[in-house]
Amino acid sequence: MKKILLMFLTAALMLSCCAPASAAELPAGLTEIGDEAFMNTRLISPVTIPDGVKTIGRRAFSGSNAGVFYLPPTLSSIAPDAFSKGATFEVLPDTYAREWCRENGLDYDLMRVPVSASAETLFPGDSVKITTDFPYPDRVSAFRWETSTDHLTWTTAAEGSETAYTVRYADREKLKNSSTLYIRCQALVHGVLLQAGNEIELSFLPDQLAFTENAKALNADSIYLEWTDMGSGTKYYVHQSVNGKWVNIAELTDATGFTVYGLEKDTLYRFTVVALRTDAGGRETKYETEDGIDLKTAATGSTTVQITNCQSYGTALNVEWDLLDRAVYDVAIGPAGGTMATYTTDATGNSASYYVLEPNTNYQVQVTACIPDSSLASGWHVFKSEVSSVTTGAADPVVVLEQPVVVGETVSLCWSSLPAVSYTVYMIGPDGTDQEIGATANTYFDVGGLERSRQYSFRVEPSLGDWSSRSETVTVKIPAEKSDVEYRALLVGEVSFDGTQRAMRNYGDVESIARLLASAKTPTGGAYAFLRRQDLDKEDIFNEIRTAFGGADDNDVSLFFIATHGDIDEIGRNAGSLSTVNEAGITDTLRLEELADALSKVPGTVIVWLGSCGSGAAIYDENVPQNGDAALTAAAVAAFAAHDPTVVLDETLAADFTVGETNAFERGEFRQPKFYVLTAARYHEMSWGMEDSRFNYFPKFICDGAAVDAKTGQMPADANQDGKLTQHELFSYIKVREEDASDFVNQNVQEYPLNSDYVLFVS
């Protein structure tokens, strides 16, 4: 009878999962999940095994697409092959499920406590009820609800058996100057406080419309107005007082600022703004700035377009200008004393380049900015720059190829830049014919798969429209044999994140590190041979690691640097991840443990510099506090130390890597590590870019510390000035520089291993 019931239950389960299923759709009241019950079925991850299930049979979830499973505390038997390889598990402390994961060497984590949503917006008078989606609430002895305004300091808001927490708009008064509140939940199970799985972000909209302190006169003919943000979908009407009456001069949506042009100098003006906001329930509320605002224009100055650079490149020229808000630009060019013709219309950037001009000719250039304004009959405010002059050269511009760098069987080409052009790279065959081997917008290109003991020649052709030019040819020979110790580097810059956010600084970081490696001396007195790449997805990065470091042996040193966006997820023990992007702009995620695994296959020593938010997750275990100093013990090492074969662990502690690794450090049982890692920030910290700069702080401080000072001949980060820059000296230098910048950033460099005297560069 029992066998028949189990067969019936298995059949019911299999029928229930022919279509996508969630954890809640698994039948309640189960005590057994039979053999192959969910084999090769679609399930929405994570899957919650219902509380009450005691056994899971053979291949029960084999072939299922689900990657994460919540295992209940009632389990007492799980078949070794119940799940597919690569599945991870969330378990409660002091349970059979946790011991089963440990004994079988499977990836698991203590269960997290998620909440019902990720973001909410509160209007005046509103309230929101936040609930926890903890899979087994009946097993929790207490829930702890916590609030924060900065993700750093958390305050207990409620503690007890409640699985929900209500926030009211009136709570905004407790936030001081903040308009955002973060809420998370933790759970106490078997005496262990389980961590939050996610946080909800609550945005409190203001209850009144007001001008900000940024509202001011810009000069003698313009005034800038700025007001509080009343929420998405709000319409704003800007009014100006004219002869004692309010006149509407602009209608805007989701805007918090407006510039009024064409005003009289040294004159007092009055403005007000009306906002109409509609909430999710369809309620429309009207707000108005109280009594308006009086602002007086300056006695001098006017809105102008400023040409910042007008430079010739042979018979070509490039012009750059300062941007004005919401403007499009026309560029006019003409010979001195002649008529100027418009070469470019409706440009939205801040530069333009021209490659078809006459040689040895003096040209005049003027930029016109057109700013939309519905209050004018023409619909535009028009501003013209002063006229700039520039003289073209005698010949067409050319690019200059530098001497190529050889990395194994790959040649790295680099050349001088010209504005706005694209480049085509050619290899010169033995018979003198050109073979096109690639095109790029960068000023570098790598050619791989070449033969040892053979000579190669290359040239580059820049082009723009109908114009093109040819560089001189450079020749390089691939060595017959590698040196005893070779230093290689792979430098990666990723510009996109989720397909929307862009960080051009990441490209600049790659160029900065490239310049450092080109000039710095390795401990053998030589230099790094490096490859530069940008916009690689995860598989591209793995392929480029094989390309850049494929010729390495156990004596060699390989350096991997990446500048990208980073993120934190809550699945798995090593929670950090990097955002990667392919040439089509499609992003994916590279987990830090995957990167560590790929780099662990490179023979010899591997140096890793991670320039991203949350990169400290690469060397951080969530159970150990991070202080960025000696208190950051070996237990802080996760992804990279876990793939470091030089770590000596007590066999009895091998199942608990964190404890085993800590003891190994304390006993001095680390051999020469494979990895030397620096990360831009701690786990859960941002990595910041420099204000109005092409660079981020972390790589900038690396370059500042390691570059040899032309006057002293020393590296600033070389603390004892012995001519040898160690990893810990560079770490300490970056740490101090980040602390000096603490008014602008909140990030703390991390290192692995601690206090390493490994020499990176010599002076």
Protein Blocks (a to p, Z undefined) as FASTA:
>chain_A
ZZmmmmmmmmmmmmmmmpccdfklpcghiabdcehklgoiacdddddddehiabdcehkl
goiabfbdcddfkbcbdcfklpcehiacdddehifklmmmmmnopacdddddddfbfbdc
ddehiacddddfbfblmlpgbdcddddfkomaccdfbgcjbfbdcddfklmmmnomafbd
cddddddeehiacddfbdcddddddfbdcddfkbccfblmbccdddddebehiacddddd
eehiacdfbdcehiabdcdehiaehiacddddddddddfkopacddddehiaaddddfed
cdddddfbdcdehjaccddddddehiacddddddehiacddfbghiabfbdcdfkbcehi
acddddddddddfkbmnlpacdddddddddddfbdcdddddddddehjaccddddddehi
acddddddfkopacdfbdcfbfbdcdehiaehiacdddddddehjbccddddddddddfb
dcfbdcdddddddfbghhlaccfklmmmmmmmmmmmmmmccfkopacdddddehiafklm
mmmmmmmmmmpcfkbccdddddddddddfedjblcccddddfkopacdddfklmmmmmmm
pgcjdddddddehklmmmccfkbccehiaklcfklpcklmmmmckbccdfklmmmmmlmm
mmmmmnopaccdfbdcddfbdehiacdddehiabdfklmmmmmmmpccfklopafklmno
nopacfklmmmmmmmmmmmmmmmpccddddddehiabdfbdZZ
